[in-house]
């Protein structure tokens, strides 16, 4: 059950980060889950563990990490398309 909740929280964080940045992450819902989970990992590493927690994920660092991750992925995907 914990894995399901973690994926749901990751998807919500990824979708919210996509809305904030105005960027669409590839693969739809699966991409949002991936962005949210990687963002929570990056956010925890960069910003620590603070703020509200839900499903084992600290929401604010995860959201910041997902925003950073989405911006980096879209930057590199644009560079690859131009090359």
N, C-alpha and C positions, 0 to 999 in steps of 0.2 A: 504494500500500500504506500510506503514511503517513496518508492521510485515514481509511482504515478503522480503523487502530489508534487514531487520535485520537478517532473516534466511539465506539469500544469503551470507551476510557478515560473519555470524557465520560459515557457511559451508566452505567458502574460508579460514577463519582463522584456522578452525579445520584441513582442508586438508594441509595447509601450515605447521602447527605445527606437523602433522603426518610425513610430508616429512623431516622436520628438525630433528625430533627425530629418524626417521627410524622405527617407530612403527606403525602398523596398528591398528586403533581403530575399535572395533567391530561395526557391523550394517551398514557399508559402508557410504553412503552419509548422512543418518540420524545420524549416529554416529559422523560424522564430524560436522554436525550442532550442535549436543548436546555438543560436545567437545568445539566448538567455542563459544557457548553461555555461557556455564559454565566457560570456560576460560576467557571470557570477564568479567564475574561477579567476579571471583577470582582475575584476574589481576587488575581490578579497586579497589578492596578492598585492595590488597597488595601494588600495585604500584601507585595508584592514577589515576587522569585524566590528561593525557598529550599526546602530539604527535598528529598526524593527526586523524581526526574523519571522519567516513563514516557510514551512516545509524544509527547514534546514538551510535556507538561503537568506542571507542578510540583504534586504530589499534595496537599500540606497547604494551600497557599494556595487551590488550586482547590476543595478540600472546604469550607474556610471560606467562600469566595465563593459556592458552591452553597447552603450552608445559609442565608446571608444572602439570597440571591436567592429561595429557596423561601419563606422567612418573609415577605419583602416581597410576593411574588405572592399568597400565601394571605391576608395582611392586606388587600390591596386587593380581592381577589375577595370577601371577606366584606363589606367596606364597600359594594361595588357590589350585592351581593345584598340588603343591608338597605335600600338607597336605592330 
